[in-house]
Amino acid sequence: MADVKITSVTKKFGDVFAVNNFNALIKDGEFVSILGPSGCGKTTMLRMIAGFERATEGEIAIGDQIVSKSDAGIFVPPEKRHIGMVFQSYAVWPHMNVFDNVAYPLKIQKVPADKLKERTEQALDLVHLAEYAARFPNQLSGGQQQRVALARALVAEPGLLLLDEPLSNLDAKLRESMRFEIKELQKKLGITVVYVTHDQAEAMAMSDRIIVMHKGVIQQVDEPIRVYEHPANPIVADFIGLVNFLEGEAAAGQIQFKALGCGIPANVSFEGPARVAVRPEHIRISKTDGYLRGKLVNKFYLGDSTDCRVLVGDTELRVIDRGAAFAEYSDGEDVFLSFGHVMAFPK
């Protein structure tokens, strides 16, 4: 097992910063996701931890070993970093059966045949593929191929497991089941995991902590509930989950919305111009009472909830109601809105 310590790591491609001054300590046995939109630098950071990219500046240590230190010219190749890695594309070899795919890292390490067989079978048991050992990749589903890649990454008993968007090629239902399987496997083995994804639900469900990136820069490092309920800035609030943004003025105990011609009580720690964020599920819709009066423009039935669009003045707000809004309300009807948890950021 291993801590991962990343200190002031920067990666430039020409004059472009792919990663800029990345600092993080990932603790032994922790599951940490690096989350962000395409092009934010998350995969580049993962590849620098793995040793597939050289950092322009900074230091990376895995356990007690410094594996990359730019100013000292230290760069340990991937095969000597004691890591396992699972790629987005599975990368299983089509000419090898499942057993040989998984056993390959042990063959490279020249592990004795009896030990190789034992450890390969153990790895296949972990991912529930023991009965498929003799099959070839073209005889497997996408989820089964992903399990092969996972078993191959684990068979060498690495101190650190790196996963680069490993579920993005799977259908929605399989992706959901696989995320829980990976998390359970990580807990069972107690292994340190760094997981790269742009999928918020994956990161929220699987992670002990999330590192949110935007344009190469860390925006927030925190537990999933803190990232969702208390985002560090509007960038994080906008990327994680759904959100309505409003312009307002923060004062003691309230926020005034000029465009809406009203104010609401709010727990704010500053005064002055504010960008206010409120999630659709934190807005209550009513026929009789609320802070804001508006008109229901449209509603969409989602099974477990109703997605409503309410026009307040010239501002359209999105409201997600977990109750019976679809049956109770009609398009064009006057409604009232109340805000629950409000997030406000100084402008």
Secondary structure, 3 states (H helix, E strand, C coil): CCCEEEEEEEEEECCEEEEEEEEEEECCCCEEEEECCCCCCHHHHHHHHHCCCCCCEEEEEECCEEEEEHHHCEECCHHHCCEEEECCCCCCCCCCCHHHHHHHHHHHCCCCHHHHHHHHHHHHHHCCCHHHCCCCHHHCCHHHHHHHHHHHHHCCCCCEEEEECCCCCCCHHHHHHHHHHHHHHHHHHCCEEEEEECCHHHHHHHCCEEEEEECCEEEEEECHHHHHHCCCCHHHHHHCCCCEEEEEEEECCEEEECCCCEEEECCCCCCEEEEEEECHHHEEEECCCCCEEEEEEEEEECCCCEEEEEEECCEEEEEEECCCHHHHCCCCCEEEEEECCCEEEEC
